[in-house]
Amino acid sequence: MKLAPNPFTNQINFDFVVKGYQSLNMEVFDIATGTKAASKKTITPGIPIYLGQLSAGNYVINVTSNDGKINYQFKMIKL
């Protein structure tokens, strides 16, 4: 699974191939405050995700499957 660009300005792109899973969920947490800054259900490979509403800073992005078998974590910087 790849997440780019890093750092990002307004949107990020996911690139992944996951067999047997039809949907993955994403949650974005602000590292400075620990609060959830955004979330999206059913992310799709190749479809950009707009995060322009976030303030500049450092974020952790968690990508999970509904059954918890897939769990990725990315540290990203918003310019």
Contact map, one row per residue, 1 for C-alpha under 8 A:
1110000000000111100000000000000000000000000000000000000000000000000000000000000
1111000000000111000000000000000000000000000000000000000000000000000000000000000
1111110000011110000000000000000000000000000000000000000000000000000000000100000
0111111100011100000000000000000000000000000000000000000000000000000000000000000
0011111100011000000000000000000000000000000000000000000000000000000000000000000
0011111100000000000000000000000000000000000000000000000000000000000000000001110
0001111110000000000000000000000000000000000000000000000000000000000000000001111
0001111111110000000000000000000000000000000000000000000000000000000000000001111
0000001111100000000000000000000000000000000000000011000000000000000000000000011
0000000111110000000000000000000000000000000000000111100000000000000000000000010
0000000111111000000000000000000000000000000000011111000000000000000000000000000
0011100101111100000000000000000000000000000000011110000000000000000000000000000
0011100000111110000000000000000000000000000011111000000000000000000000000000000
1111000000011111000000000000000000000000000111110000000000000000000000000000000
1110000000001111100000000000000000000000000011000000000000000000000000000000000
1100000000000111110000000000000000000000000010000000000000000000000000000000000
1000000000000011111000000000000000000000000010000000000000000000000000000000000
0000000000000001111110000000000000000000000000000000000000000000000000000000000
0000000000000000111110000000000000000000000000000000000000000000000000000000000
0000000000000000011111000000000000000000000000000000000000000000000000000000000
0000000000000000011111110000000000000000000000000000000000000000100000000000000
0000000000000000000111110000000000000000000000000000000000000000000000000000000
0000000000000000000011111000000000000000111100000000000000000000110000000000000
0000000000000000000011111100000000000000111100000000000000000011110000000000000
0000000000000000000000111110000000000011111000000000000000000011110000000000000
0000000000000000000000011111000000000011111000000000000000001111000000000000000
0000000000000000000000001111100000011111000000000000000000001110000000000000000
0000000000000000000000000111110000011110000000000000000000111100000000000000000
0000000000000000000000000011111001111100000000000000000000111000000000000000000
0000000000000000000000000001111111111000000000000000000011110000000000000000000
0000000000000000000000000000111111100000000000000000000001110000000000000000000
0000000000000000000000000000011111000000000000000000000011000000000000000000000
0000000000000000000000000000011111100000000000000000000000000000000000000000000
0000000000000000000000000000111111110000000000000000000000000000000000000000000
0000000000000000000000000000111011111000000000000000000000000000000000000000000
0000000000000000000000000011110001111110000000000000000000000000000000000000000
0000000000000000000000000011110000111110000000000000010000000000000000000000000
0000000000000000000000000011100000011111000000000000000000000000000000000000000
0000000000000000000000001111000000011111100000000000000000000000000000000000000
0000000000000000000000001110000000000111111000000000000000000000000000000000000
0000000000000000000000111100000000000011111000000000000000000000000000000000000
0000000000000000000000111100000000000001111100000000000000000000000000000000000
0000000000000000000000111100000000000001111110100000000000000000000000000000000
0000000000000100000000110000000000000000011111100000000000000000000000000000000
0000000000001111100000000000000000000000001111100000000000000000000000000000000
0000000000001110000000000000000000000000000111110000000000000000000000000000000
0000000000001100000000000000000000000000001111111000000000000000000000000000000
0000000000111100000000000000000000000000000001111100000000000000000000000000000
0000000000111000000000000000000000000000000000111110000000000000000000000000000
0000000001110000000000000000000000000000000000011111000000000000000000000000000
0000000011110000000000000000000000000000000000001111110000000000000000000000000
0000000011100000000000000000000000000000000000000111111000000000000000000000000
0000000001000000000000000000000000000000000000000011111000000000000000000000000
0000000000000000000000000000000000001000000000000011111100000000000000000000010
0000000000000000000000000000000000000000000000000001111110000000000000000000010
0000000000000000000000000000000000000000000000000000011111000000000000000000111
0000000000000000000000000000010100000000000000000000001111100000000000000000111
0000000000000000000000000000011100000000000000000000000111110000000000000011110
0000000000000000000000000001111000000000000000000000000011111000000000000011110
0000000000000000000000000001111000000000000000000000000001111100000000001111000
0000000000000000000000000111100000000000000000000000000000111110000000001111000
0000000000000000000000000111000000000000000000000000000000011111000000111100000
0000000000000000000000011110000000000000000000000000000000001111100001111000000
0000000000000000000000011100000000000000000000000000000000000111110111110000000
0000000000000000000010111000000000000000000000000000000000000011111111100000000
0000000000000000000000111000000000000000000000000000000000000001111110000000000
0000000000000000000000000000000000000000000000000000000000000000111111000000000
0000000000000000000000000000000000000000000000000000000000000001111111100000000
0000000000000000000000000000000000000000000000000000000000000001111111100000000
0000000000000000000000000000000000000000000000000000000000000011101111110000000
0000000000000000000000000000000000000000000000000000000000000111100111111000000
0000000000000000000000000000000000000000000000000000000000000111000001111100000
0000000000000000000000000000000000000000000000000000000000011110000000111110000
0010000000000000000000000000000000000000000000000000000000011100000000011111000
0000000000000000000000000000000000000000000000000000000001111000000000001111100
0000011100000000000000000000000000000000000000000000000001111000000000000111110
0000011100000000000000000000000000000000000000000000000111100000000000000011111
0000011111000000000000000000000000000000000000000000011111100000000000000001111
0000001110000000000000000000000000000000000000000000000110000000000000000000111
